Amino acid sequence: MSAPIVDAPAAEIVYKIISSDGVVSKMSEKAVQQSKTLSNLIENLGYTIENIETRDPIPVTNVNGKTMAKVAEWCEKHKADAIPEDNMNVLKTLTIPEWDQKFLKIEDEALFDLILASNFLDIKGLMYFGCKTVSNMAKGKTTAELREIFGINTDEQDAAEETAQRAAAEVA
Amino acid sequence: MWPRNDVHMDDGSMTPEDQEPVTDNDMEYNDNGEESSYSNGSSSSYNADKLSSSRPLQHKLDLSASPSRNNDLNPRVEHLIALFKDLSSAEQMDAFTRLLQESNMTNIRQLRAIIEPHFQRDFLSCLPVELGMKILHNLTGYDLLKVAQVSKNWKLISEIDKIWKSLGVEEFKHHPDPTDRVTGAWQGTAIAAGVTIPDHIQPCDLNVHRFLKLQKFGDIFERAADKSRYLRADKIEKNWNANPIMGSAVLRGHEDHVITCMQIHDDVLVTGSDDNTLKVWCIDKGEVMYTLVGHTGGVWTSQISQCGRYIVSGSTDRTVKVWSTVDGSLLHTLQGHTSTVRCMAMAGSILVTGSRDTTLRVWDVESGRHLATLHGHHAAVRCVQFDGTTVVSGGYDFTVKIWNAHTGRCIRTLTGHNNRVYSLLFESERSIVCSGSLDTSIRVWDFTRPEGQECVALLQGHTSLTSGMQLRGNILVSCNADSHVRVWDIHEGTCVHMLSGHRSAITSLQWFGRNMVATSSDDGTVKLWDIERGALIRDLVTLDSGGNGGCIWRLCSTSTMLACAVGSRNNTEETKVILLDFDAVYP
C-alpha cells in the first residue's frame, strides 16, 4: 500500500468480488481482512489502491452471490474484530453475540452454504459462529428430535425406501 | 402420492367410467377457462388461443392413449398441473392458498412431510469432516451418544477420537484399566449372616457377571477407544449411584482387635490395628500379601508414600517404622518420640509425625534420618497435614500451628477454638486450612492474612466432634459424631445441606465422583449421598449388629472400589474389611 497523501485522509479501498453466478458484491479493505483467502487472493493477484478501479472484480468461483452477500455483510459488521485463535478450545467457551444470533437465524440451506463459504474463504469468526449455531441446534436433544430437526431418516427408513425403489425399477 | 394411486386404480378398473371422466374434464376445463378470462381480462385473446390449441391436444391424447397410460395418468390432475404451470408466481401462490383451504388435514400433514426436507440440511453428513468435528466439539458426551444413534454417517463422525478427547476433565475422567476382582476373597461375597448389602447382585447371577468382567476391551474400544473410555466412566458412575453391586469380598484379619487406620495406594490396601500389626493386601487378588510384625504397641496411624514404595506406621510403642511394599520388610525404625505417635503426613519421601509428647518430628523415610523437631504445642498433637514445605498441625491445646518444615520454626499460631482440634485440611495453593474441633465448630483459616485475622469463616451447626472433612473448591463436606453430614460453602460461611440418616457418630467420609460422598458410622452402616441435591442415594452396607456394638470404623476408596473396616468394641461383630466393586469394562 502506498503512503497516504499528507493533506488528505486515505480513502479506504472497496473491493468488488464476483461470485460463481456472476453477482458482484462489495467489501471494504478492513472487512476483507477477516478472510485469509480473500486477503491472499488480493495480494497474489496484485490489486492495489492505484489499479483497483480499472481491474475486473476479484473472482471467487466457489461461492454464489446470495451467500457472498451474507458473507460481506458479516465481514463488514466484524471488520474491527480480532480474528479468533485457531484452537478447538475457543469453540467451547464461545458465546454468539446477539447480532450474530439474528444474522444466523436463517434456513438450513443458507446456513449450510454460509458455513461452507466461511471454510473456503477462511473466515474463522464466521465459521465458529456457524458451527456453534448448529451445535446449539443439537444440544440436549433426543435422537428422535435430532432426526426431526435435521431431516434425517432412520437407516431402516432409508433401507425400506431403497427396497421400494428397487422393486419399482423391476416392475417398470 | 398414495391417494393419487388410489384414484388411478379406480379409474383403470372401470371401463364404462372412462367416458364420464372425459366429460367431467371437459366441463372443468370450461370452468377454468371462465376463471382465466375473469382474472386476465386484458389477455383474453391469448387465453382463447390457449383454449383452442389445448382442446385438440387433449382430444388427441384421449383418442390415442393406451390402457397402461390411462392407469399412470389422471387426466384431471394433468389438466390441473398444466393450468398451474401457466399461472404467474403470484397466481400460483393464490392457488396454493385456496387449495390448502380445500384440503383435509391428512393431506396437509403429508404435504408438510414433503415440504419440510426442502428447508432442512443434514449438516454433519454434507459438510467436510473437519467442520463436522467443530460442530460436535461443542457437545457433551451425553449429546454425542444421542448423535451416534441418528444415522450411520453421524455415528462415524461422532466416534472420532479427537472429539471425545476434547471433553473436559469432568466428563473424561480417567480410570485405571479394568480390574479382575474374581479371585481370592472375591470368589465369595461380603453378604453373610448379619451383613446386608441392599443392592447386591443375586448369587446365581454372579458367575455370568464374573465371566463378562474378564472381557475387558469390547467392540467400541476397538473402533473408538475414547468413546469407550467415556462410556466406561459413565458406567462406573452409575455403578456407584444406582446399578446393582456386582462384586464384593471380605478380607479377614486383625481378629478381635480394632482396625485403627487404613490406606490405599493403587492396588495395595494397608490396615493397621491395635494388635500391633499392619496387613498389606492385594485388592484385585483379594488376598493378604504380608503381615508387618515388629511394633510392640498398637498401631494408630499409617501412610503409604506417594511413590507407593514405603509404608510408614506410628505406634503406642513411640516408634515410627518404615516398611517396603515390595516384600514387606522393615527398612527403618525411627526413634525419638517420647509418647504415642498419633498422626502423620507425607510429601515425597519426607514424613512428618505428630505425637502425644506434644512435638512433631520431620524424617526422611528413605535414609531413616531425623531432620527436625517442631516444639510449640502444649498438649498432644492430634492431626497433621504437610505439603512438602509447610506443616499444619492441630492439637489438644486447642490451637492450629503453621510450621516451616525445613527450619522447624513455627510461622503462625491460629487461635479461636475452645476445645481440642481433631481434624485438619490444608490446601496449599490457597493457603487454606480447615480445622474441626470438639468445640463443635469448623474454622476456615487463611494464614497469609495479618496475624489475628486469619479466620475467614466460622462454620457452626454440628453438635459434636468433626471426624472428617474434604474440600473441593469452595465446597466443604464434614462428618461428625452428631450423626450428621454437612455441606458448607466456605466462601459464604453457610451450611448448604445437612444430611441426616445415620443413627450415631459418623466415623469416616470419602468424596468421589462429582457429587458422591460415602460415610461410615458407629450405627453399622455405610451410606452414599448426593451432596449436590443433599439427598441419600442408597445404603451400601448394613450390619445387623448395628446399634448393638457393630460399627464401621473407617472407609477408603479408589474410583472403582470401596473398602469398609468393620468391627465392634464388644465382640458382637468380627473384625474384617468389606470390599465393594464398582468397576466396569471398556464396552
Interface residues (C-beta under 8 A of the other chain):
Chain A: M88 N89 L91 K92 E107 D108 E109 L111 F112 I115 L116 N119 M127 Y128 C131 K132 V134 S135 N136 A138 K139 G140 K141 T142 T143 L146 R147 I149 F150 G151 I152 N153 T154 D155
Chain B: E116 P117 F119 Q120 R121 D122 F123 L124 S125 C126 L127 P128 L131 K134 I135 L136 H137 N138 L139 T140 D143 K146 V147 Q149 V150 S151 K152 W154 S166 G168
